[in-house]
């Protein structure tokens, strides 16, 4: 949802920033690596219990994550390796963020619920990514889902900044896995309809009818 509508709201200022970055020689991969470094810093802060500062740095990391793709598309610098390393570091970024939170809660008395929710979120996040990657490996478009990565980051940042993380963890745990189920259903719907269309074409094809 944010991917679809949010980019439209910031399209004009983002285009100016992208043009300036390109002008000073910044590449998409530079932004990808910078965003990952900021995520690692955020994870360090979260592990120490500095949720507000960790959330602020994580928001900055997300900004770089948004910029790298925009720069690549606007300046025709897209590459196979660039797309691969961006997706790979996205998975690492999300993993180390929740690992840092798990580390913090591991030493916080009475935080068993938070720890369980974090592991459920990680499972859901993994399946959201895997279902899309596996579907695209089969040449099936798979972008459905109510809670994709941008939404997950924004919700987590909000929870960190306002100091109300537990409700956000519940939302992430539930809707991340619902997103994975939505993608499974999307692939089922596309493949079943494709199979039905092929079957209908074979029935309607005169070449398949036996000679009289």
N, C-alpha and C positions, 0 to 999 in steps of 0.2 A: 504493500500500500504506500509506504513512504517512498519506495523506489519509484513508483509510478507517478505520484502526485507531488512529492516533496521536491524532486529535481526541477519541476516546472516553476516552483515558487522562487528558486534561487538561480534559475538558468542564466539570467542576464549578468548579475554580479559574478557568478561563477565563471562565465565566459571571459570576462575581463581579467579575472585573476589567472585563469588558465593561460591567456595570451601573454600576460606579464611573466609568468613562470617560464613559458616557452622562450620568451625573449631573453631571459638571463641564463638559458642553457639547462634548466632543470628537466630531467627525464621522468617518465612515469615510474620506472623502477626505483629511482631515487626517492620518490614520494612513498612508494610501497615499503621500502626498507625503513624510512623515517617513521612512518606510521607504526610499524612493528616495534621499533625501539621505544616509542612513546607508550605502546601497550605494555612492554616489559617493565617500564618505569612505573606505570599504573599498577601492574600486578605486585610489584615490590611494596608500593604504598598500601595496597589493599591487604596484603599479608600482614602488615604491621598494624592494621586497624584504622588507617587514615582514609576513611571512606570518602570524605568530601574532596580531599586533594586527589585521591585515586580516581574518583568520578570525573573531576575536571580534566585530568590528564587523559583519561580514557575518551572523553569527548573530543579532545584535541587529536588523539590518534584516529578517531572515526572520521574527522574532517580530512585528514591526509588520505585515509582509505577511500573517501569519496572523490578526492581530487585526482588520484592516479588514473582511474578509469576515464574521467572526463578529459584529462590531458592527453591520454593515449588516443581517444576517439577524435578529439578536436584537431590534433596535429598529425594524424595518420601515423602514429608510432606504435600501433597495436602489433603485438607479436605473439606467437604461440607460447614462447617461454614466459613472456610477461604475464599472459593470462594464467599460465600454470603456477608461477611463483606467487602471484597475487592471491589465487584461491588457496594455495597451500599455506601461506602465511596467515590468511584469514582464519583457517582452521586452528593453527597454532595460537593465534591471538586469543580466540575465544576459549580455547582450552586452558591456557596459562592464566587467564583472567579468573575463571571459575576454580582453578586449582589454588590460586592465591586466596580466594574467599574460603575454600575448604580448609586451607591451612589455618586461616584466622579462626574459623569456627571450631576447628579441632582443639584449640587451646582455650575456647570460651565455654565455661560451664553451662549446661542446659541448652546446648545448640544442636541437639541431635536432629531436630526437624529440618533446620537449615542445611545440614550436611546431606540428609537424604534427598532434599529438593535439588540441591546442586548436582548430585549424581544423576537424578532423573533428567535435569536440564541438559547435562552433557550427553546423555543417551539420545534425547530428542534432537539436539543440535547435530550430532553425528548422523542420525538417520535422515534429517532434512537435507544435509549435504550429500549423503550417499545416494538417496533416492533420485535426486536430480542428476548426479554424475552418472549413475547406472543407466538412467533413462536416456540421457544424451548419448551415452555409449552405444545405445541401441537405436539411435537416430529418432528419438521420441522427445518432443519438447515437453519440459516439465518445470513450470515456474509458478504453480499454484501454491497457495498457502497464506494463512492469515498472519503468521508471525515469522517473517523472514529475518535475515541477519540485521538489516538496518533497524527494524522495529525492536528486535531483541536488545540491541545496543542502547537505543534511546530509552527504553524502559529501565534497563539496568542503571544507566547514568542517572535517571530521575530518582530511582530508589536510593542510590548512593548519596546524591546531593541533598535530598530532603530527609534522610535518616529513617526511611521506612522501607527497609529492604525485604523483610519477610513477606509482605503481601505481593511484592514484585516477583519474588522467587516462586510463589505459588502460581502466579499468572504465567511466568515463563515455563515452569514445569508442565503445566496443563496444556498451554497453547502451542508450545514447541512440538510436543508429541502429536497434537491434533494436526499441525501443519504437515508433519511427516505422513500421517494417515491421509490427509487431503492429496498429497502427491502420489501416494500409492493408488488411491482411487482414480486420480487423473490418468495415470498410466494404464490402469485397467480399462477405463472408459475409452481411451484412444485406441488401445490395441484391440479391444472387442469390436469397436465400430469399424476399424480397419479390416479386421477379419471378416466381418459381416459384409462389407462392401466388396471385398475380393470374391466372396462366395456368391454374391448377387451377380457380379460381372460374369463369373463362370457359367452361371445358370442361363444368363441372358445372351451369352456369346453363341452365335450360330455355328462357329467352328467346332464347338463341343457337342453339337447334336449328331447322333448317328445317321449315316446315310440311309435314304429310303430305298 
